[in-house]
Amino acid sequence: MMWLLVFVPILYSLLLAAIVIINSRHPVFKPLKIKKPHFTFSLIIPYKNEEENLSALLSSIQKINYPKDKFEIIMVDDHSTDSSAKLIHNTTHIKQFTNVGRGKKQALLTGISRSKYTYIVTIDADCIIPENYLKTIDSYLGQKPYKMILGPVKLLDKPDFLTQFQQMEFMVLQAFTMAFTFIKKPFLANGANLIFDKQAFYDVEGYAGNEHIASGDDVFLLQKFNEKYPGKIAFLKSPQTIIQTQAQKSWQDLWQQKIRWASKSTHQTQRTAQVTGLLILLANAASLFSFVYFSHLYWFLVSKASIDFWLLYKTSRFYKAKIKHRHFLLGFIIYPVYYLIVLILSLKGTYNWKDQTYQ
């Protein structure tokens, strides 16, 4: 056990320090002033029973500052039972289709198959799109035609602990996504802000091979792109491309979301992801052990809290995420238990998503 409490803190601190340094050394992208945008985009937005979230999304779509003849909005209904489709039908400049199959991946395939432009942009229906989102991506692609771009995502800020707990975890995931993409070893992505070349999507055979897994439309596709197009995947570090999304509204919903996300880890084949995941697991196990034997191991908790706070502080500055200090401390205490429970439950592989049970 002693090796766990000696070497894990050192390795964990070195990992997080490296992530902070890597992300700090990559400046924020400043788009060039281009008179005439060049690239064309098809925004694919699958939805199911998103009636309460659609007004914010649709409002942001109407504000997109980009030539209308160079992008299209395609929304795909995954068999909603509420009034979502009616709300979209009453909005101009949006093409609407019904999913030919079931689930998010089939909905995305339905939209992609009906798209007409060069680049596909996947966005979730509970998101808000920045006004200059496409202009910034166009400027970025003008410098180098990447095959895939990972965009930044944050949760909408709210003062309650549940939202801020999720925001803290989200910021850590975004920091890891950013850093490992910068060093050309990407293994994390978020389908709420994912841009890729449509022809390249077909060249890697899209979602083929993981259709049986309900989620993973982002990370498994990233794996395929990374294998076929190494060095042609980028993270677009720009405030003008930050997609904002809704936090889970209850602890039950959060459990189900995290179990769904964690269930993908058993299919992760990239060694970097496996080693990083193991180190984080050991660090949380060591934290739990240190709480039990606090009088002897308080130094480990102090060191971990310090490096965690540094990472969150640096990352949240770019995302302008508001995290209260008392929520950080409370989250730091409960996170090891939360993490290990999610991990154990994910091994069972059963979770609920969009009123359906998956295994």
N, C-alpha and C positions, 0 to 999 in steps of 0.2 A: 504493500500500500504506500510505503514511503516514496517509491519512485514516482507514483502518481502525483503526490503532493509536492514533489521537487521539480521534476522535469516538465510536467504538464503546464504549470503556471508560466514557466520560462518560454516554452514553445508557443503557448497561447498569446502571451504578451508580445512576443516577436512577430507572430502572425498579424495581430491587430495593428501593431506599430507599422509594419510593412504596408498594410492596407491604407492607413492614414497617409503615409509618406508618398505612396504611389499616386493616390488620388489627388494629393496636394500639388504634386509635380505636373499634373496634367491640367492646363488652364481651361477655363470656361470658354467654349466656342463662341466667337463673335461673328455672326453672319455678315457676309459682304452685301453691300447695297447693289442688288441686281435689278436692272430696269425690267427685264423680261424673264420670268422664271422659265426653266427649261424642262424639268422632269414632270412626269404625270403620275398620279396616284389614285388608287382605288381603295377607299376606306371601307373595310368589312367589319360590320358590327352585329354579332349574333345577340339575340336576346330571348329571354323567357320570363314572363311575368315580371317585367320591370316598370310597370306603370308608374310607381311612385318616384322612380329615378329618371325617367325619360325627359321630363321638362327641362332639367338642367343640361342634359346632353344635347337636346334639340336646340336649345337656346345658344349653346356654344357653337354648334354646327353652323348656325345662321351667321355667326360672327367671323368665321374663318376668312382670313385675308389672303386670298389666292385666286388666280383667274378661274372662272367657273368652267372653262373649257379644258382645264388641265387636271381636274379631279372629279371624282364621283363618290357619292355616299351610297353604300349598299347595306341595307339592314335585313337580317335574316331571322324570321320568326321560328323559334324552336318549339312550335305548338303551344303558344301561350293560352292561358284560360282567362286572362283578365282583359283590360281594354288597351293594352300596349299597341296592338296593330292599328287600332282606330286613331290613336294619338299620332302615330307616324304617318298614317294615310293623309292626315290633315296638314302635314308639313310639306312645303314645296322642296323641290330639288333632291328628293330622296327616293331611291329605288328600293322597293320592298319585295322580298320573296319569302316563300315558306320552305323550311328545311325539308329536303327530299328524304332525309333519314331521321335519326334521333341523336341528340347530344351536340356538344359544342363543336367538335371536330367536323362532323357532318355538316353542321350549319356553316362553318367557315368554308368548307369545300363547295357548298352550294353557292356561296357568295363569290368565291374565287373563280369558279367555273363561268360565272356570268359577268365577270369584270372585263374591262376593255383596256386598262392602262398598264404601264410598265411595272410600277412598284405597288405592292400590296401593303396596306397598313391595317393591322388588327387592333381593335379597340373594344373594350367592354362597354356594355350599355349603361353602367352606373358611373360613367366617367364624365369629366369636363375637359374639353380640348382647348388649348390656348389659341388666341387669335392668330398669331404668327407662326403657328406650328409647322405648316407645310412650307412656308417661305424659308424657315430655318433649315429644314431637312433638305430642301432644294439647294440651298447654298452649300451645305455640308457635302452633298453628293457631287456638287460641282468641283470640289477639290479632289475627291477620289471616289470612283463609282463602286462603293462597297456592295457586297451581295446581301448583307444583313446588317441592320442597325438596331441596337438595343436602346430604347428610350427610357428616360427617368420617370418614375411613378411615385407619387406620395398619396397619403390619405388626407382627406379634407380635415382640417384642424377643428377639434372640439375639445372643451376643457375637461370632460369626464375621464375617469381613470381607464375605463375599458378602451376608449378610443386611443388614449395616449400610450397605453400598454402595446396596442397593435402598432401604433406609429413608431415606437422605439424598435420593435422587432423588424418593422418594414425598413427603417433607416439602415439597420445592420445588413439586411439582405441587399439593399441597394448599394451599400458601400462595397460589399463583396462582389456584386455583379460588376460594378464599375472597375474595381482594381484588377480582377482576374481577366476582364476583357482588355484592359489596357496592356497587360503583359502577354496577350495573345493566348490565354488559356481559359476562355469563357466556358462556364458550365451552368450559369444561372441566367434566366430571362423572365420577362413578365409579359404575357400575352395581351395585357392592357395597353401596351405601347411597344409594338414590334413592327419593324419595317423590313421587307425583303423583296428581292427581285423575283418577279412572278415566274420567269422562265427557269431560274435557278430552283425555285420551289418544285417545279415539275421534274427537273433534272435529278433532284434527290428523292423523287417519288413521294413528296409531301408527307402525309401522316401514315403512309404504308408501314406496317410492321408494329405499330402501337395503337391500332384502332380499338383494341379491346380494353385499353386504359382510358377511363373517362376523361381525365385531365392530361396535362403534358403536351398540349398543343404548342407550348413555347419551348420548354427545355429539350424535348426530344427532337424537335425541329432544329433547334440550335446545334445539337450534337451532329445531326446529319450535315448541316451547313459547314460546321467546323471541320468535319472529316474531308469533305469535298473541296471546300474553299478556305483552307487555313490562311490566316492573315487578312482575310477579306470581311471580317466581322468587326464592328466598331461600337463603342458606347458614345452616344451623342450627349456630351455634358453641356447642356444649355438650359437656362431657366425658361426659355421660350418653348421648350419641348416637354416640360414637366406636365404629365397627365395626372389629374387629381381624381381619386376614386373614393368610394364610400367605405367606411369601416364596417365591420360586422356589428350588428346591433345588440347581440346578446352573447353571453359566454358559451351557450350551447352552439350557436352558429359559428363562433370562433373555433370551438373544438372541431366541429365537422370540417371547416375549411382547412385547418392545419393537418388534420388526419389525411385529408385528400391530398394536400401538398406533399406530406411526408411519405405517403404511399408510393409516390413516384421514385423515391430514393432507392428502392430495391431494384429498380431497373436502370439505375445510373451506372454507366460503364467507364466513365472517365476517372483515371487514377487520382487526378488533382482533387476532384469532388469527393472521392472516397476518403482520401487522407484528411482533407479539411473537415469533413463531416465527423470523422472519428475523433479528431482533436477537440472539436466543439462538444461532442458527447462526453469525452473524458473531463473536459473543463467543467461542465455542468455537474457531472457526478462528483468531482472533487469539491465543488461549491457546496453541494448537499452534505457531503461528509464534513466539511469545515463548519457548517452551521451546527452540526451535532456536537462537534468538539471545538466550539468557538474559542474557549479560553486558551487553547494551545495553537489553534490554526487561524486566528483572526487575521494574521499577516497576509494569508492567501486571499481572503475576502477583500481586504483593503486594496491589495494590488490589482485584483480582478475588477473591482468597482472603479478604480482609477482609470484603467485602460479602456474599460467599457464606456465610461463617461467621455473620455477623450475622443473615442471613435464617434459616439453619438453627437457630441458637440460639433466636431468638424463636419460631419455629414449633414446634420440638420441646418447648418449655416447656409449651405448651398441650396437645400430644398426649402429653406425658410419654414421649417417645421417647428412648432411651438411645443416644447416639452418642459413640464414643471419639475423642479428638483425633487419635490416630495414624491412625485409619481415615479421618477427614476429610482429612488431608493426603495419604494414599495415593490416596483417591478423587478428590481435586482434580487429582492428576497424571494419572491414567489416564482421567478422564472425557471430555476433549476427543476422544481417539482413539476411545473407546467410542461417543460420541455420533455422530461423523461416520461410523463404520462402520455403525451402525444405520440412519442416514439413507440411506446409499448402498444398503444391502441392501433397505430398505423400498421403494425405487423399483422394484425387481424385482417386488415385490408377492406373493412366494411365501413361505409360512410354514407351520409345523406347529402344530396346536392340537387337543388332545384326540384324538390318534392319527389325525388327518386332515390332509391337505395342502390349503391354500387358495391361490388365486391372485387 
